[in-house]
Every structure is written in C-alpha cells, then in structure tokens.
Amino acid sequence: MPFDLLPHFFFALNDGGRLRYAQFAPSSNPCGTVLIVPGRREFIEKKYAECVPPLLDRGFRVVVVEMRGQGLSSRFLKDDERQRDHSDDFAVFLDDLRAFYAGVVLPGLTEPLIVHGHSLGGHLVLRWIAEDHPKVAGVFLTAPMVALSGMAAQTAAYGISWASARLFNHETHYAPTQHDFGDDDLVFANNPLTHDEERFKIIENYFTAQPELTMGGVTWGWMLAALRSMNEANTWPYLARIDIPVLALVGNHDPVTPPSEISPYLNHIPRVRTHVIEDARHDLMNETEAVRTEAWGHIDEFLRLVMAGG
C-alpha cells in the first residue's frame, strides 16, 4: 500500500498561516456535506482511511481540514522544534475554524452540513458551535476532549503548567513524558489508541513515507491552553447553549478521555446522545472491524435523524 499524499489545497489565513484541506465528492449528487475536524497528530490521509469512503457511499460530500499545528498546516514552531505540538491559546484554533467555515465550507455548500470531530477536533467543534451557532444541522463526535483522564489531577496540572509556562519561560518545552515521535510510539502492546495492530501502524507508515507530517508530543504551553479551554467549555451553561443534535461515541477502554470523565460534561448538551462502545480505546474509527461496525451503526441512525430534520 503506497502512503502517498492525497490531492489537497491550502487555505490562507489572515495572519499568514495556512490550513491544508481536501474535498471529496460522491459519485452522484450529494445529499449533504460532512466537515471532518481531526484530532491531535491526525492528518487528511488517516481520516480518509477511517471515514471518507463510508460517507461517500452514503451520498455525502466530505471536507477534511488539518487544524493549525497538525499535518501540513502551519506549525507554531520551526526547525528542531517543529514536531512539538504547541499553542498559546486555543482561541487561535477557533478563529481558524471560523475563517475556514466562511471561506471554504459555506461557498457552494450542499446542505445539510454535519460536522464530525475526534478528540481535540471534537473539543474545538463543540466550542465553535456553542459560541457561534453556525449553519450546522448536527454533530457526531468520537472521544471528544471535554475532559482528560484523571480530572481530579487537572487542577494541580493547571497550576504546574501555568508555573512552568509562565514563570519559567518553558512554554515551548515538552511537558513531562512528551517527546519527538520515536520508538516509544511504535509499540503496539498496551497502546491507548486501538486494538487493531494494522490500523495502529498507519501513523508510523505515513510519518515514515511523508516525514513532514510527523508530530510529537505536547508542550507546556499546549497543556496550559488545553486545560484553560476545557475549563471554559465545562463551566455551566457553556455547552448547554448547543441547540442541535449531538452524537458522542466513547470507548469503554479509552484511557485518554474515559467515559466516566467526559459524560458529566457532555450531559450539559440538551440534545446529546452518548453511546459507550465495548472493547474500544480512544481512536474509535481506527479500531477493530467489530468496533467500527457498531460505531457506524450509531452514526447511521444519527444521520437518518438529522436528515429527517430531527
């Protein structure tokens, strides 16, 4: 299997940055549009393998965007630090998403517009919907990053992150246990993402074939920005402002965004439907066929609901 880049475009941002994106059309007239906002360390080709052909088969036009800092979109750091996933403020991502929606998604949009977000992408989608109420008919999420494992430790983590990032000028340094992509990331045993060994290798294979895609761990600055953003989103009534149908799929073996941590906050959303999938880890759409089949069953039911105007 060749690990080539798919045809893609770049959307220019007002500050000089750019977002890489791709568009895919079904074989007949589309019945709607799905915008995919990937998670951290993800890229267009990975999301294509997971989600795009099934959505095309269901008649949807699909747009996939790499958020800033991911894939071939603009990175915040350069040269030897380019792999470090860094951010000073998640507001930048929201502004980028707003600009991309206005500049790429809306022109020529085939309605209804449905948005899919995974992990970090799910967090950003929920914040965007809650703040802007864009022309979106429904949202389906996998492992949305509304909370992380060990929420009880996040208050302490916030203080430590703030001190390291602000007091000691370590904003762009890797946070503890974080590093450039390397041997530790290639170990399948006990990985937090998937039970499927072949699908687990897709990131490694693409990073080897396309080194410019490679992404490492997160910095102190990213951690601080993430904790601040989650705290804002989880403060009542922020998520309660979302007034469209939302489907959230989470794995019962997810050690990154466990159901017990994220469900209380997802329940702030009035029209949310949350399903916990057995024997699934964090990367649901990159899991075993059994997990994917169950996930697509829930997604199909949700899509029928949204297409019917519900």
C-alpha positions in Angstrom: 0.0 0.0 0.0 1.5 3.3 -1.0 1.5 6.0 1.6 1.2 9.0 -0.7 -0.4 12.3 0.0 -3.9 12.8 -1.3 -4.7 15.8 -3.6 -5.2 18.8 -1.4 -5.4 22.6 -1.1 -4.3 25.3 1.2 -6.5 27.9 2.7 -4.7 31.2 3.5 -5.3 32.8 6.9 -5.2 36.5 7.6 -2.1 36.2 9.8 0.0 34.5 7.1 -0.7 30.9 8.3 -2.4 28.3 6.2 -4.7 25.2 6.6 -4.3 22.2 4.5 -7.6 20.6 3.4 -9.1 18.2 0.9 -12.6 17.8 -0.6 -14.2 14.6 -1.8 -17.4 14.2 -3.8 -19.8 11.2 -4.1 -20.5 9.5 -7.4 -23.9 11.2 -7.7 -25.4 14.5 -6.5 -24.6 14.9 -2.8 -27.3 14.7 -0.2 -25.4 16.9 2.3 -21.9 17.8 3.4 -19.8 16.4 6.3 -16.9 18.6 7.6 -14.3 16.5 9.5 -12.1 18.1 12.1 -9.4 15.6 13.1 -7.7 15.1 16.5 -4.2 15.8 17.6 -1.5 14.2 15.5 -4.0 13.3 12.8 -3.9 14.3 9.1 -6.1 14.1 6.0 -4.9 10.7 4.8 -5.6 9.0 8.2 -9.1 10.4 8.3 -9.7 9.4 4.7 -8.9 5.8 5.5 -11.2 5.8 8.5 -14.2 7.9 7.5 -14.3 9.2 3.9 -15.3 6.2 1.7 -18.2 5.2 4.0 -19.5 8.8 4.0 -19.2 9.0 0.2 -21.1 5.7 -0.1 -23.8 7.3 1.9 -24.0 10.2 -0.6 -22.2 12.9 1.3 -19.7 15.4 0.1 -16.8 15.4 2.5 -14.3 18.2 3.6 -11.4 17.3 5.8 -9.3 20.1 7.3 -6.0 19.9 9.2 -6.0 22.4 12.1 -3.0 24.6 12.6 -0.1 22.7 14.1 -1.2 19.4 12.5 -0.3 17.7 9.3 0.9 20.1 6.6 -0.9 23.1 8.0 1.2 25.8 9.5 3.1 24.8 12.6 3.7 27.1 15.6 7.4 26.1 16.0 10.1 25.6 13.4 13.3 23.7 12.7 14.3 21.3 15.5 11.2 22.2 17.5 8.8 21.6 14.6 7.4 18.3 15.9 6.4 19.9 19.2 2.6 20.4 19.4 2.4 23.9 20.8 -0.3 26.5 21.4 -0.5 29.7 23.5 -4.3 29.9 23.3 -7.0 27.6 21.7 -8.8 30.8 20.6 -6.4 30.7 17.6 -7.9 27.3 16.5 -11.5 28.7 16.9 -10.6 31.7 14.8 -9.1 29.4 12.1 -12.2 27.2 12.1 -14.4 30.3 11.7 -12.3 31.5 8.8 -12.3 28.1 7.1 -16.0 27.7 7.5 -16.6 31.1 5.9 -14.0 30.8 3.2 -14.3 27.1 2.1 -17.3 25.3 3.6 -20.1 27.9 3.1 -19.4 28.7 -0.6 -21.2 26.2 -2.6 -22.4 24.3 0.5 -24.7 21.3 -0.1 -27.0 21.3 2.9 -27.4 20.0 5.5 -24.0 20.5 7.0 -23.0 17.9 9.5 -19.7 18.1 11.4 -17.5 15.3 12.7 -14.8 15.9 15.3 -12.4 13.5 17.0 -10.8 14.1 20.4 -9.2 17.6 20.1 -11.3 18.2 17.0 -14.4 17.3 18.9 -13.5 19.8 21.6 -13.0 22.6 19.1 -16.2 21.8 17.3 -18.2 21.9 20.5 -16.7 25.3 21.4 -17.4 26.7 17.9 -21.0 25.5 17.9 -21.6 26.8 21.4 -20.2 30.3 20.6 -21.2 30.9 17.0 -24.2 28.7 16.3 -23.1 28.2 12.7 -25.3 26.7 9.9 -24.8 23.1 11.2 -27.6 20.5 11.4 -25.8 18.0 13.6 -22.5 16.9 15.1 -21.1 13.4 15.6 -18.1 13.1 17.9 -15.7 10.3 18.8 -13.8 10.6 22.1 -14.4 14.3 22.4 -11.7 16.1 24.5 -14.0 17.8 27.0 -12.0 16.2 29.8 -8.9 14.1 30.2 -8.2 11.1 32.3 -7.8 12.0 36.0 -9.9 15.1 36.2 -9.1 15.3 39.9 -5.5 15.9 39.0 -6.2 18.6 36.4 -6.4 21.4 38.9 -2.9 20.6 40.1 -1.8 20.1 36.5 -3.2 23.6 35.6 -1.1 25.2 38.4 2.1 23.3 37.4 1.5 24.1 33.7 1.0 27.7 34.5 4.1 27.9 36.6 6.3 26.1 34.0 4.9 28.0 31.1 4.7 31.5 32.6 7.2 31.7 35.4 10.0 29.7 34.0 9.5 30.5 30.3 9.1 26.9 29.4 6.1 27.4 27.1 7.7 25.7 24.1 9.4 22.9 26.1 7.9 19.4 26.0 5.7 18.6 29.0 6.7 15.6 31.1 6.7 12.2 29.3 6.3 14.1 25.9 8.9 13.8 23.1 9.5 13.7 19.4 7.8 10.9 17.6 10.0 7.8 18.1 10.4 4.2 19.2 8.0 4.5 22.2 5.2 5.5 19.8 5.7 2.4 17.7 5.0 -0.1 20.5 1.5 -1.7 19.9 1.3 -3.5 23.2 -0.8 -1.6 25.7 -1.2 1.4 23.4 -4.1 3.8 24.3 -5.5 4.1 20.8 -6.6 0.9 19.2 -6.8 -2.9 19.5 -6.2 -3.2 15.7 -2.5 -3.7 15.0 -2.6 -3.0 11.3 -4.6 0.2 11.7 -2.3 1.2 14.6 0.6 1.3 12.1 -1.0 3.9 9.8 0.5 6.9 11.6 4.0 5.3 11.6 3.7 4.4 7.9 2.7 7.9 6.9 5.3 9.6 9.1 8.0 7.3 7.5 6.8 8.0 3.9 6.0 11.7 4.5 8.3 13.0 7.3 6.8 16.5 7.0 3.6 15.1 8.6 5.4 13.9 11.7 4.1 15.3 15.0 5.5 14.6 18.5 4.1 15.3 21.9 2.7 18.5 23.5 4.4 21.4 25.1 3.8 23.0 28.5 2.1 25.9 26.6 -0.2 23.5 24.8 -1.1 21.8 28.1 -1.9 25.1 29.7 -4.0 26.2 26.8 -5.9 22.9 26.7 -6.7 23.0 30.4 -7.9 26.6 30.2 -10.1 25.8 27.1 -11.6 22.7 28.8 -12.3 24.6 31.9 -14.1 27.3 29.9 -16.2 24.8 27.9 -17.1 22.8 31.0 -18.4 25.8 33.0 -22.2 25.9 33.1 -24.0 26.9 30.9 -21.4 26.9 28.1 -22.2 23.6 26.4 -25.9 24.0 27.3 -26.0 26.6 24.5 -25.7 23.9 21.8 -29.2 23.5 20.5 -28.6 20.9 17.7 -28.5 17.1 17.8 -25.1 15.8 19.0 -23.9 12.1 19.0 -20.9 11.2 21.2 -19.2 7.8 20.8 -16.7 6.8 23.5 -14.8 3.6 24.2 -15.1 1.8 27.5 -11.3 1.2 27.4 -10.4 4.8 26.5 -7.6 5.9 28.9 -7.3 9.4 27.3 -10.9 10.6 27.5 -12.7 8.0 29.7 -16.5 7.9 29.6 -16.6 8.5 33.4 -14.7 11.8 32.9 -16.4 13.2 29.8 -20.0 12.1 30.3 -20.9 14.6 33.0 -19.9 17.5 30.8 -21.5 16.0 27.6 -24.7 15.8 29.6 -24.7 19.6 29.7 -25.7 19.5 26.0 -29.6 19.3 25.8 -29.8 17.1 22.7 -26.8 14.8 23.2 -26.9 11.1 22.7 -23.9 9.3 24.2 -23.0 5.7 23.5 -20.2 3.8 25.2 -18.8 1.1 22.9 -17.4 -2.0 24.4 -13.8 -3.1 23.8 -12.9 0.2 22.3 -10.0 2.5 23.1 -9.5 6.2 22.2 -9.2 6.0 18.4 -12.7 4.6 17.7 -12.7 5.0 13.9 -9.3 3.3 13.8 -10.4 0.3 15.8 -11.3 -3.3 15.0 -14.0 -4.1 12.5 -16.4 -5.1 15.2 -16.0 -1.7 17.0 -16.2 0.2 13.7 -19.3 -1.7 12.7 -21.0 -0.8 15.9 -19.8 2.9 15.6 -21.2 3.2 12.1 -24.5 1.7 13.2 -24.9 4.6 15.7 -23.7 7.1 13.1 -26.2 5.9 10.5 -29.0 6.1 13.0 -27.9 9.7 13.8 -27.5 10.7 10.2 -31.1 9.5 9.5 -32.3 11.6 12.4 -30.5 14.7 11.2 -31.5 14.2 7.5 -35.2 13.9 8.7 -34.8 17.3 10.4 -34.6 15.9 13.9 
